[in-house]
Amino acid sequence: MAGEQVDNIISKLNGTENNAGAGNKAGSNEVGQLLFCDAKSQQELNSFVESEKPKLVALVGFAEYGKSTFIGALYELFIQNQTYQGYVFVDSDTYVGFERRVFLRRHNDDNTSDTKRNILRENDILNLVLQAEDGSKRQIVISDKAGETYANYTSSDKEIMNDCVLEQADLTIYFVDAEVDSRKLAEHNQIIEKYESLLTRLKGLHKIGIDHTYIIVFTKADKVTGEDRKKKLADRREFVCELFKAQLGAEPQKVFEVNSKKLDDEELNNVFELILSPLS
């Protein structure tokens, strides 16, 4: 019901009310008219470039791996605090895009971190304009594509070739669902197979190169309970990292296990510190 509530609010704002969220289901590209200050398309990346190059961060992962919940948490930290990590959030061209990602976090009765999932071919570019303590301003631009998009990349050269983010990204964050990865071996193997296919194709079509800077984030770490599942995750985390190293020719810069629904989670805030760090 909460997902439909988001759809209905968006439809009313657009003046294009629909029935029970019709046209906004996952897999549909009938997303209605673009709202003012919603996420932007990849073709609009250059509109973010001003006097200095913005830092471009790509969030990569399959459906329900927690990308939107994760980036919604960063926005929420800026909204709730006057300053965060030494920066003040002063502007965004994509307020609505962020608000859609945190709507359910604020309104669910059990305070869970579920967000309105992105749908296929929905615009994915978000931005934050920040002011440092010395008064200087800098900009972070974030790509948060639907997980179905990356699933399509495993079988479609055309889909990959249309991607203009990955080859330009200053930092790529690959997401793994820790809850799933700590369950049956078959589920872990599915994660490995999907990422092996995705990375092979991205590398083969020159969307990621030898200077590819990346980290790996295991989401939903709070849902991995019991010593047996924690042991499985530790072993499989190592296997996942070895896969990325073999495919990309370099180890991840860092690996994190986060709880995106807990804003004071130490590992979550460590990832955000990397995202907000200036370009070297």
Beta strands, then each sheet from edge to edge (+ up, - down):
strand 1: 55-60
strand 2: 87-91
strand 3: 125-132
strand 4: 137-144
strand 5: 171-177
strand 6: 214-219
strand 7: 255-257
sheet 1: 2+ 3- 4+ 1+ 5+ 6+ 7+
end
